[in-house]
Each structure stands twice: as C-alpha cells, then as structure tokens.
C-alpha cells in the first residue's frame, strides 16, 4: 500500500526529491530510495539529477542510463549522491 501512496505523491507533484519523499512519509532516505526504485525498475519513474538531466534504468540491469548530456552518469542507483536525487513520474 505504501508503494501506491508513493506513486500517487510523485504523480501529483510531477517531480520530487528523495529527501522530501522521505520526510513526507517519515521514512529513512535509504528505505525510501529502495521503495521508489521499484517504480524506476517498472519504467514509471525517472531519476532526475540536480541539473535536471533525466535518467532511467535499463531493462536488464540496475545501471542508470542517461541522455549523455550530463557527461554520462554510469553509476548504480545506490552510488548516486542522495542529496541530488529527484524523481519524476513518466
């Protein structure tokens, strides 16, 4: 049920930071990251870096696939700087 509430919140706000989601739902940032990642894997949510480059995961891995305009952020989601992670409903 919480995953659906997270979905609804991201969808309603269009773009939201990981830290804001964690505060809103009163959940540790690391736990919230894992929950939002479920939507990223399904292709429903994109990761948006602070410079607003949209990233999403590839179908067969947990690697982040960027547009390349940001220099190619080939990092795993776990390695992404949490203070700069934003999510966008697709």
MINUTOR-882650 format. One line per 10 residues: their letters; for each residue x, y, z of N, C-alpha, C, CB. Coordinates in pm, 1 decimal. Glycine has a CB too. Layout:
REM residues N
A	X,Y,Z,X,Y,Z,X,Y,Z,X,Y,Z  ...
END
This chain:
REM residues 90
XXXXXXXXXX	81.7,-119.5,0.0,0.0,0.0,0.0,86.2,126.0,0.0,-93.0,-0.3,120.0  197.6,124.9,71.3,285.5,240.6,76.0,342.5,272.2,-61.9,398.5,217.0,175.5  372.7,169.9,-140.2,423.4,193.6,-275.5,320.7,270.4,-358.9,458.7,59.9,-344.0  194.3,240.7,-341.0,89.9,312.6,-414.3,77.5,457.0,-365.8,-44.6,240.5,-399.5  95.9,479.2,-237.1,93.2,615.1,-183.6,211.5,696.7,-237.1,95.6,612.1,-29.3  327.1,633.4,-246.7,445.5,699.5,-302.2,420.2,733.5,-448.6,571.7,609.4,-287.7  364.7,638.9,-522.6,329.8,660.5,-663.9,237.6,780.8,-677.2,262.4,534.4,-724.1  131.2,782.4,-598.5,34.0,891.2,-604.9,98.5,1025.5,-573.0,-81.4,864.6,-509.0  189.2,1027.1,-475.9,254.5,1151.4,-435.0,346.3,1203.9,-545.0,334.1,1130.0,-305.8  425.7,1115.9,-604.1,515.5,1157.8,-713.0,433.4,1203.8,-832.4,610.8,1042.3,-754.3
XXXXXXXXXX	330.0,1129.5,-864.0,243.6,1162.9,-977.3,177.8,1300.1,-957.0,135.5,1054.1,-996.4  130.2,1327.2,-837.1,62.3,1453.5,-807.9,158.5,1572.4,-810.7,-6.1,1445.8,-672.0  283.5,1548.9,-771.1,381.7,1657.5,-763.5,471.0,1665.0,-887.1,467.7,1640.6,-640.2  458.4,1570.7,-975.9,533.0,1562.6,-1102.1,682.5,1539.1,-1083.0,512.8,1689.0,-1180.8  743.2,1607.8,-988.5,886.5,1592.8,-962.8,909.6,1619.3,-814.4,972.3,1690.4,-1052.7  981.4,1529.6,-749.0,1001.1,1542.6,-605.0,1137.0,1485.1,-566.8,887.7,1471.4,-526.9  1199.3,1543.6,-465.9,1330.9,1495.9,-423.3,1316.9,1375.3,-330.6,1408.9,1608.5,-352.9  1421.7,1297.2,-326.7,1425.2,1181.1,-238.4,1412.1,1224.3,-92.9,1555.1,1101.5,-259.0  1483.4,1329.3,-54.7,1476.9,1374.6,84.5,1336.7,1424.6,119.5,1580.3,1485.8,109.6  1268.3,1489.4,25.8,1132.1,1536.1,51.4,1036.3,1417.8,68.7,1084.2,1627.1,-63.3
XXXXXXXXXX	1049.7,1317.2,-17.7,967.2,1197.2,-4.2,987.5,1131.4,131.7,999.3,1097.6,-115.9  1113.7,1117.3,171.4,1145.5,1052.9,299.1,1084.4,1130.6,415.3,1298.0,1041.3,317.4  1093.1,1263.9,410.5,1034.4,1346.7,516.6,882.6,1335.1,516.5,1076.0,1493.9,499.6  823.3,1342.6,398.3,677.4,1338.8,387.6,619.5,1209.5,445.2,635.1,1354.1,241.7  684.2,1096.5,415.3,634.6,967.1,461.3,700.2,921.1,591.5,656.8,863.2,354.3  788.7,1005.0,647.1,857.4,973.8,773.0,929.4,838.9,766.7,757.4,973.8,888.8  1009.9,824.5,661.6,1083.0,700.7,634.3,1229.7,737.5,611.6,1023.0,624.1,509.5  1324.4,655.8,656.5,1465.6,683.9,628.1,1490.9,693.5,477.4,1555.2,574.8,689.8  1582.9,781.9,439.9,1613.6,806.2,298.6,1650.5,677.3,226.5,1727.4,907.3,285.5  1731.3,593.4,290.1,1774.4,469.0,224.7,1656.8,375.2,198.4,1879.3,397.5,310.5
XXXXXXXXXX	1562.5,369.7,289.6,1443.7,285.6,270.7,1354.9,342.5,160.4,1363.9,273.6,402.6  1340.0,475.3,157.7,1258.9,538.9,54.5,1321.4,517.5,-83.0,1242.8,689.1,83.2  1453.0,525.2,-91.0,1521.9,503.5,-218.2,1490.8,364.1,-271.9,1674.3,522.0,-201.6  1493.5,265.4,-184.5,1463.8,128.1,-226.4,1319.3,114.7,-274.7,1489.7,30.4,-110.8  1226.5,183.7,-208.3,1085.9,174.5,-248.6,1061.2,244.0,-382.6,995.9,235.7,-140.8  1116.6,363.7,-400.3,1097.5,435.4,-526.1,1163.1,359.1,-640.7,1154.9,578.3,-516.8  1271.6,290.2,-610.9,1341.2,214.1,-714.4,1249.7,107.7,-776.2,1467.0,148.1,-655.9  1152.0,58.9,-701.3,1056.8,-37.4,-756.7,981.9,24.4,-874.6,957.0,-84.2,-648.1  948.1,152.7,-864.3,879.7,222.4,-973.5,976.4,254.6,-1086.9,814.2,351.4,-922.1  1102.9,281.0,-1052.5,1205.0,307.5,-1155.1,1224.3,182.7,-1240.6,1340.2,350.7,-1090.0
XXXXXXXXXX	1234.5,66.2,-1174.4,1252.6,-59.5,-1247.8,1137.2,-87.1,-1343.0,1267.4,-175.4,-1150.5  1016.6,-46.7,-1305.1,899.0,-69.6,-1388.6,885.8,34.5,-1500.1,773.7,-68.9,-1302.5  976.3,132.4,-1500.4,973.0,234.1,-1604.1,868.4,342.4,-1582.7,949.6,169.6,-1734.5  817.2,354.3,-1461.5,714.3,453.3,-1430.6,771.8,583.0,-1374.8,616.0,395.7,-1332.2  892.1,574.8,-1318.8,957.8,690.0,-1257.9,1096.5,704.3,-1317.5,965.2,675.7,-1103.3  1135.3,829.0,-1343.9,1270.4,858.3,-1392.4,1347.4,927.7,-1281.8,1267.1,946.2,-1521.3  1477.2,907.4,-1280.8,1565.4,976.4,-1188.0,1611.4,1103.5,-1256.8,1687.1,886.6,-1144.9  1596.7,1216.0,-1188.1,1636.5,1344.3,-1244.0,1746.1,1400.7,-1155.1,1515.0,1443.0,-1254.8  1864.3,1418.9,-1209.9,1974.3,1476.1,-1133.0,1947.7,1624.1,-1109.5,2109.6,1455.5,-1205.7  2020.7,1683.9,-1017.3,2000.6,1823.5,-980.4,2007.2,1916.2,-1101.6,2104.1,1865.5,-877.7
XXXXXXXXXX	2088.5,1879.4,-1201.6,2097.8,1960.9,-1322.1,1984.1,1929.8,-1419.2,2232.5,1938.8,-1390.3  1884.1,1851.6,-1372.4,1762.0,1818.1,-1445.2,1783.5,1727.0,-1565.7,1696.2,1943.1,-1490.4  1891.5,1652.7,-1569.3,1908.0,1550.7,-1672.3,1826.9,1429.7,-1629.9,2059.0,1513.5,-1693.9  1739.7,1382.8,-1714.8,1654.1,1269.8,-1682.0,1727.1,1139.3,-1706.3,1525.1,1274.4,-1763.4  1721.4,1050.6,-1609.7,1784.2,919.9,-1619.6,1679.6,813.4,-1591.0,1904.5,907.6,-1522.0  1700.3,696.3,-1645.3,1614.1,583.0,-1613.5,1698.4,457.5,-1620.4,1491.7,574.2,-1710.4  1650.1,350.4,-1562.2,1727.4,227.5,-1564.7,1706.9,154.3,-1695.1,1690.0,138.3,-1447.9  1807.1,75.0,-1730.9,1791.5,-11.7,-1846.3,1708.5,-130.9,-1804.3,1928.8,-56.1,-1903.4  1650.4,-200.9,-1898.8,1561.2,-312.5,-1865.5,1633.4,-428.4,-1799.1,1492.1,-361.7,-1989.5  1758.5,-452.2,-1835.3,1825.5,-572.9,-1788.3,1925.5,-549.6,-1676.5,1894.6,-637.8,-1901.5
XXXXXXXXXX	1938.4,-425.7,-1628.1,2034.3,-401.6,-1520.2,1985.2,-289.0,-1431.9,2173.7,-368.5,-1576.3  2057.8,-267.1,-1324.0,2024.3,-156.9,-1235.5,2112.5,-36.3,-1265.1,2038.9,-199.1,-1089.1  2181.3,-37.3,-1378.9,2263.9,75.6,-1417.2,2175.7,192.0,-1460.8,2361.3,36.1,-1529.5  2218.6,311.7,-1429.3,2146.9,430.3,-1472.1,2187.6,460.8,-1615.4,2175.6,551.3,-1378.2  2091.7,485.0,-1702.6,2118.7,518.1,-1841.6,2077.7,662.9,-1865.4,2043.5,421.7,-1938.4  2175.2,750.0,-1885.1,2146.7,892.7,-1901.3,2144.0,932.4,-2046.9,2249.3,976.3,-1827.5  2096.7,1052.6,-2069.8,2092.6,1108.6,-2204.1,2231.9,1136.9,-2257.0,2010.0,1235.2,-2205.7  2331.2,1141.8,-2170.1,2468.9,1167.5,-2210.8,2505.8,1314.0,-2203.0,2491.4,1117.9,-2350.2  2407.9,1402.1,-2194.0,2434.9,1545.0,-2187.7,2499.2,1585.2,-2056.0,2307.2,1622.8,-2208.1  2484.7,1502.6,-1955.8,2543.5,1534.8,-1825.7,2681.2,1471.5,-1810.7,2451.6,1488.0,-1712.4
XXXXXXXXXX	2734.4,1414.3,-1916.4,2865.9,1351.7,-1908.8,2857.9,1202.2,-1893.1,2944.1,1409.3,-1795.5  2738.9,1146.0,-1901.0,2722.2,1000.8,-1891.8,2734.2,950.8,-1749.7,2823.9,931.0,-1978.4  2628.3,959.5,-1674.8,2632.3,921.0,-1532.9,2613.6,770.2,-1518.3,2523.4,996.4,-1452.5  2711.6,694.2,-1557.8,2703.4,548.4,-1549.3,2734.4,505.6,-1406.2,2801.4,480.3,-1650.2  2638.7,527.2,-1317.6,2651.0,489.7,-1177.1,2534.0,399.1,-1142.6,2654.7,615.6,-1083.9  2554.0,317.1,-1042.5,2435.9,244.4,-995.6,2353.5,340.4,-912.6,2474.9,116.8,-912.8  2228.4,309.2,-895.3,2141.2,396.2,-818.3,2191.9,410.5,-675.4,1998.1,342.4,-818.7  2248.4,306.0,-620.9,2299.5,312.1,-484.1,2416.3,408.4,-471.6,2341.6,174.2,-437.7  2489.0,434.7,-579.7,2605.4,522.1,-574.4,2571.0,667.8,-600.0,2707.7,476.7,-673.9  2449.6,696.6,-639.1,2409.4,832.2,-670.0,2408.6,915.7,-542.5,2271.1,834.0,-737.7
XXXXXXXXXX	2453.6,1040.9,-552.8,2453.4,1131.0,-439.1,2308.7,1155.2,-397.2,2525.5,1265.0,-473.1  2270.6,1108.3,-280.4,2131.0,1113.4,-237.4,2077.2,1255.2,-224.7,2115.9,1042.7,-106.2  2163.2,1351.6,-194.6,2115.4,1488.1,-178.5,2074.1,1550.3,-311.4,2222.1,1573.0,-113.0  2114.9,1490.4,-423.1,2084.0,1545.6,-554.3,1979.1,1465.2,-630.8,2209.1,1554.0,-635.7  1924.9,1360.8,-572.2,1831.3,1274.4,-644.6,1690.2,1330.9,-639.3,1833.2,1132.4,-586.6  1633.2,1344.7,-758.1,1493.2,1383.4,-774.6,1426.6,1276.1,-858.3,1478.9,1525.2,-841.2  1297.6,1258.0,-839.0,1222.1,1160.1,-916.2,1110.6,1231.8,-990.9,1164.6,1048.4,-824.5  1081.6,1178.2,-1108.5,978.6,1235.5,-1194.2,889.0,1122.7,-1244.0,1041.6,1314.3,-1313.6  758.1,1141.1,-1232.0,663.7,1041.5,-1283.6,659.8,1053.8,-1434.6,521.0,1060.2,-1222.3  666.3,940.1,-1503.1,665.9,942.2,-1650.1,527.3,925.2,-1707.5,755.9,833.9,-1704.3
END
